[in-house]
Each structure stands twice: as C-alpha cells, then as structure tokens.
Amino acid sequence: MSNIVLNDASPLAGALEQNIQDIDIPPRPIIIDRIRSAMNEDMPNFKSVG
C-alpha cells in the first residue's frame, strides 16, 4: 500500500484555483435577459436580440 500524501498547496492546484477565480463569467449573461424580454413581447422579434 502506498503512503503518498498529496499536497493541497501544490503549484498545479494553486494555478488551477487562480485560473478559476480569474475567469470572468457574469452571474447571468445579458443575452438571457434579452431573450426573456423578447419572449414577453406580443410580437417577439428574435432577430433584434442577437
């Protein structure tokens, strides 16, 4: 049986954590709001959404 202990503070884990934090993903993309708004119109114009 191996007694290998992984170090949580390894450079790879640190780089991965930093990359995850650096990705700028908005909580809800604006396109979702535009599509929802168009769907609520009496005569939706989805060409204007995109």
N, C-alpha and C positions, 0 to 999 in steps of 0.2 A: 504494500500500500504506500502510496506516495504522500509525503507530508509537505506538499507545495502550498504555500500561502501566497495568494495574490495580493499585491499591494494596491489598495484603492487609490493611492496618490500617484500611480504610475503616469509617466508623461503622456501615454496614449489616452488614458482616462481623463486627464486634465485637458488635453486638446479636444477631445470629444465634448466634454462639458462646455468648454469655451465656445465651440462651434454651435452648439445647440442654443446657447444664450445669445450669440451674435446674429442668428437668423431672425430677420425682421418679418414676422408673419402677423398681419393685423388680426385682431380678435374675430372680426367678421369682414371679409372682403367687400368693398364698396359695390362690386358687381351684383352681389346677392341683394343688397338694398335696392339697386336699380331694377333688377328683375322683379322683385316683390312689388315695387311701386308700379311697374308696367302691368303686372298681373291684376292689380286692383283697379285699373282704369276700365271704363266702359268699353273702349275700343283700344286694346293694347297695341302698341307699335314696338315690337321687339327689335326692329332694325335700329331704332334710336338708342336702344340700351347698349349695344356693343359699340 
